């Protein structure tokens, strides 16, 4: 005879046990699949949260009650774009209508150390933050972090250097399209082809990769004879000026230049070397546009295009919308800011009385996001 400890369950008890097991399995599966639900569009504020393509899927997270704890996990900080981005994030968080929705806004920059950035995101998840916006040091390294964020119910939004995934929200401009734009402009302005100086950004990032691919593929498809000399400027004026000067010293002459960032320093390297002005496709630095305007009559023909650091504000806005339970696209496309010679106008698309190190085109009117230089420059760039 079986002891009570090993007695077979009655049919009623067996049914109860099976039901309990089923509930446990469902709860476990739900936890494993925690994160956004994929739903039908359109989403909230489509004029701001524009889907990347007609096939972009839409996310809806479980609604949370605010105010929220949101963190910015930045990587590289060694250039003026990143510094202005951090200041813009703080300026946006300080706006009264945004501040009312925030319990805490935290900023951490980890430099080029990918492991440190991943650890920072994990720390924010463990600390119970509701959302994390990230400018990723590497587009392919975040898969485990995304899974942990989803499991914890944390909204993860990547911007600028986005993630190679459709499991987290990405906010960006068409970075490859920007490379295509610069290359097309050079093709149009250098009819016979020639040797091009390409000043690249930070190695290993999606922005550098995508812009470079757009330039390279477009030049190759033109049917003209191009030779490209690549240097790494890290989107920084001082670094770009040095590597451009070194390249000019070695190669003597270029037919044109394309520069992802550090455009002001690159043009100054041309001027310091006594190199004739040539067509330059560059970013949206105020100093670059000043030079383009001042020396247009001397042969400096420019195309200035890119995206302002206010991308970060759109990313924060997206995170708040997701936390509020609104439907948002998984991948959001932002517009580029473009100006070409002879369209540079002081007080309109550059500012003669402002710092060279200020990125213009730093607004997204369709999202209700616009900043004065004073709002941004009054903020600190430090972690806090």
Secondary structure, 3 states (H helix, E strand, C coil): CCCHHHCCCCHHHHHHHHHHHHHHHHHHHHHHCCCCEEECCCCCCCCCCCECCCCCCEEECCCCCCCEEEEEEECCCCCHHHHHHHHHHHHHHHCHHHHCCEEEEEEEECCCCHHHHHHHHHHHHHCCCCEEEEECCCCCCCHHHHHHHHHHCCEEEEECCCCCCCCCEEEECCHHHHHHHHHHHHHHHCCCCEEEEEEECCCCCHHHHHHHHHHHHHHHHCCCCEEEEEEECCCCHHHHHHHHHHHHHHHCCCCEEEECCCHHHHHHHHHHCCCCCCEEEECCEHHHHHHHHHCHHHCCCEEEEECCCCHHHHHHHHHHHHHCCCCEECEEECCCEEEECCCCCECCCECCCCCCCCECCCEEHHHCEECCHHHHHCCCCCCC
